[in-house]
């Protein structure tokens, strides 16, 4: 299944919130109004 793209700004915000503030996927998702699954996928891709 093809993933819907998010903007580069949101991707940067995901990584910034995760790395600097150590927020959970759920907290990041609610802050940026996107699904927690999408947040987790991008964080996992960033770690790889």
N, C-alpha and C positions, 0 to 999 in steps of 0.2 A: 504494500500500500504506500502510495506516495505521500510524503509529509508536506504539509503546508509550510511555506517559507515564512520566516519572520524577518523583520527588518534588522539591519546590522546594528542599529542603536539598541534594540531590545536584546540582541545577542550580547553586546558589550555590557549591558546592564545586568543580565543574568550572571555573567562571569564575574563582574565586579561585586555584586551582592553576595555571591557564593564565596569568593576568595577573600575579600576584605572584611565583610561583616559576618561571614560564616553562617548565613541564613540557610534554612532548610529549603528543599524544593517546593514544599507546600507554601512557605512564606513568600518565596520569590514569585511563585505562580500567582498568588493572590495580590501581591504588590503590582505586578505587571499585567494582570488580567489575562493570563494565558494558562493552559492546562499544565498540571504538575508533571505529566508524562513528557511533554515537550521540553520542559525545563530539565528533567532528569536525562533525557536523551542528549541534549546539547552539552550538559556537564560531563556526561560519560564520554562523548566524542572529544571534548577538550582534554580530558585526562589521557586519552589514548595516544 
